[in-house]
Amino acid sequence: MNMALAGLAVLIIGDSHIAATGFFNGPLHDALVDRGAVVNSFGVCGSSAANWITPAPIVCGRGERHNQDPAVIQNSRELRGWALSELIDKYKPDLVVIELGDTMAGYGVTPKLPRAMITDQVEQLLIPIKAHNLPCAWVGPPWGTEGGPYRKTYTRVKELSDLLSHIVAPCHYVDSLAFSQPGQWPTLDGVHLTSASNQQWDNDVVRSLVQIAAGLHWR
């Protein structure tokens, strides 16, 4: 077992790639637990960075999972998501992993990438991470496939990823686009990967997190 993650408290937050109605990204969580980390994962379908600053009512499901416990998926629109600042205070992580991007890209909605909005949301979300001087990793979106109901395009996701890589410091940026070629990983709807594709993505993300964890001086 790679010991870089052993004993590390890891907090994961993300959008529908982590949790949505009837779905939770178990392989990513399991892989970190298997490597000795203490993992608490939270996902809110359709969430942007702003929703982790001021939680909004959920629109398509939320989920959470703690260590080896089963995931809890909730779909009631009377519920809200979670504030990252409160999760940090509660779980006291050694490493925060943020998986966000696709929901802020404005696919098929805005003629141009909403750069100012994204930058502002990211800066606000990073405030508690900076305040606690926490190591963090920001996982950018994968290529997906073009079209589908979300009207994702390779041009827009590449522009988004490039922007995130420049604004998420002090987080390490995990560039998911580097793990595959455009369209290489099949999707269900253009954005959400198939189970097999998701497993490939998770494997690459875990390898990146192991490398990041190996460089931490937290012990």
C-alpha positions, 0 to 999 in steps of 0.5 A: 500500500502506498503510504502517502495517504495513510492516516490523512484526513481527506475532505472531498466536495463536488458536483454531480460527478461525485453525487447525483440522484441515485448515484455516488462516486464510490470508486474514488472514495474507496480508493482513498480509504484503501490507501489508509486515508480517513475520507469524508465525501460530499456531492451536490448535483448541479452545484457550482462553487457558490453553492459551497459558500452559501448552500442552496436548495438541492435541485437533483440530489445530494450525497455524502459518505464517511469512511467505509459507511455506505453512501447516503443519497437524498433527493428532497428539494427541501434540503440544502447542500453544505458550506465548505467552511462548516465542513472544514470546521467539523472534519478538520481535514489534512487535505481538501479535494474540490471537484467542480467546473462543469456546472460553471462553464455555461455550456449552451447557456452563455456565448462566452465562458463566464470568466469573471463569475467563475473567478469570483466564486473560486476566490470566495470558496478558497477563503476558508482553505487559505484561512486554515492554511490547508493543502488542497487539490482542485480536480478539473472536469474531464473532456466528456463528449460534445453535444447531448442535453448539456451541449458541452463542447471541447473548446469550452471545457478546455478554456474552463480548465485553462482558467481554473489552472490559473485561479485555484492556487494555493490548491494544486490543479489536477488537469483531468484533460491530460488523462485522455483524448477528447471523446476517448472516455464515453459518457451517458449524456455528454457530461457524465461519464459511463461507469467504466470511464468514471473508473479510469478517471478516478484511477488517474485522479487518485494517482495525482492525489497520492503524488500531492499527498507525498509532498505534504509536510503534515505529520 
